[in-house]
């Protein structure tokens, strides 16, 4: 796969805005490990090889087990996730696939049981942000380095 436009060089101002948004998301008080899990799951759903590589590497560097990282794609069937992580992963899928399922009530209720209202909004902004990064990386064919 050949990279298309280098979006960092083509529009530094747009990327500064994305980086600022990413920085803001990281300061919203959600656990870093939780953010990496949702970034990995959204990237898997979207088929973003660059982001899957990046976030699975980040999780392992932060001390997450290989088993848990590998199981993110099948989190519903794996015993490695807390109820809070399960609620976040379900919400990640619902928001990432919003045109298909319109964020089902069951996923919202799981979210509500584990997250305050502010955390619900913060998590949703984090999901929207990784979906934006995925669209840049996929659209412009950014791939992981060997």
ZAMARGU-4260 file (C-alpha; in steps of 0.2 Angstrom, whole numbers, plus 5000, padded with zeros to 4 digits):
<rodrens>
0) 5000/5000/5000 | 5007/5017/4995 | 5005/5032/5006 | 4995/5046/4998 | 4996/5063/5004
5) 5006/5066/5020 | 4993/5074/5030 | 5005/5081/5043 | 5015/5091/5030 | 5000/5095/5019
10) 4990/5104/5032 | 5000/5108/5048 | 4986/5119/5055 | 4973/5105/5054 | 4985/5093/5062
15) 4989/5105/5076 | 4970/5105/5079 | 4969/5086/5080 | 4985/5085/5091 | 4977/5098/5103
20) 4961/5088/5103 | 4971/5072/5107 | 4980/5082/5121 | 4963/5088/5128 | 4956/5070/5128
25) 4971/5064/5137 | 4968/5077/5151 | 4950/5073/5154 | 4953/5061/5168 | 4949/5044/5160
30) 4962/5030/5163 | 4976/5030/5150 | 4974/5011/5149 | 4955/5013/5145 | 4959/5026/5132
35) 4971/5014/5124 | 4958/5000/5124 | 4945/5010/5116 | 4958/5017/5103 | 4963/5000/5099
40) 4945/4993/5097 | 4939/5008/5086 | 4954/5005/5075 | 4951/4987/5073 | 4933/4990/5068
45) 4939/5003/5056 | 4953/4993/5049 | 4966/5005/5053 | 4983/4995/5052 | 4993/5010/5058
50) 4982/5014/5073 | 4980/4996/5078 | 4999/4994/5078 | 5001/5010/5088 | 4989/5007/5101
55) 4993/4989/5104 | 5011/4994/5106 | 5006/5007/5118 | 4996/4995/5128 | 5010/4983/5129
60) 5023/4997/5134 | 5011/5002/5148 | 5012/4984/5155 | 4996/4977/5148 | 4997/4958/5145
65) 4998/4951/5128 | 4983/4940/5131 | 4972/4955/5135 | 4979/4965/5120 | 4975/4951/5108
70) 4958/4948/5116 | 4952/4966/5112 | 4945/4960/5096 | 4934/4947/5105 | 4932/4956/5122
75) 4914/4950/5124 | 4920/4932/5125 | 4936/4935/5135 | 4937/4935/5154 | 4951/4949/5155
80) 4940/4964/5155 | 4932/4974/5170 | 4914/4979/5169 | 4920/4997/5166 | 4931/4992/5152
85) 4917/4981/5144 | 4905/4996/5145 | 4918/5007/5137 | 4921/4994/5123 | 4903/4992/5120
90) 4900/5011/5119 | 4916/5012/5107 | 4908/4999/5095 | 4891/5008/5096 | 4898/5025/5092
95) 4910/5019/5079 | 4896/5010/5070 | 4883/5023/5074 | 4876/5022/5056 | 4872/5004/5059
100) 4865/5003/5076 | 4861/5021/5082 | 4869/5018/5099 | 4858/5005/5107 | 4849/5008/5123
105) 4858/4993/5131 | 4875/4999/5127 | 4870/5016/5134 | 4863/5008/5150 | 4880/4999/5152
110) 4889/5015/5150 | 4878/5024/5162 | 4881/5011/5175 | 4900/5013/5175 | 4903/5031/5170
115) 4897/5048/5177 | 4889/5060/5165 | 4905/5069/5162 | 4914/5053/5159 | 4901/5048/5147
120) 4904/5064/5137 | 4923/5063/5139 | 4923/5045/5133 | 4912/5049/5118 | 4924/5063/5113
125) 4939/5051/5114 | 4930/5039/5103 | 4926/5052/5091 | 4944/5058/5091 | 4951/5041/5087
130) 4938/5039/5073 | 4945/5055/5066 | 4963/5049/5067 | 4957/5032/5059 | 4949/5041/5044
135) 4965/5052/5041 | 4976/5037/5042 | 4965/5025/5031 | 4961/5039/5019 | 4979/5044/5016
140) 4986/5026/5017 | 4997/5029/5032 | 5004/5012/5037 | 5015/5005/5051 | 5033/5005/5049
145) 5042/4989/5049
</rodrens>
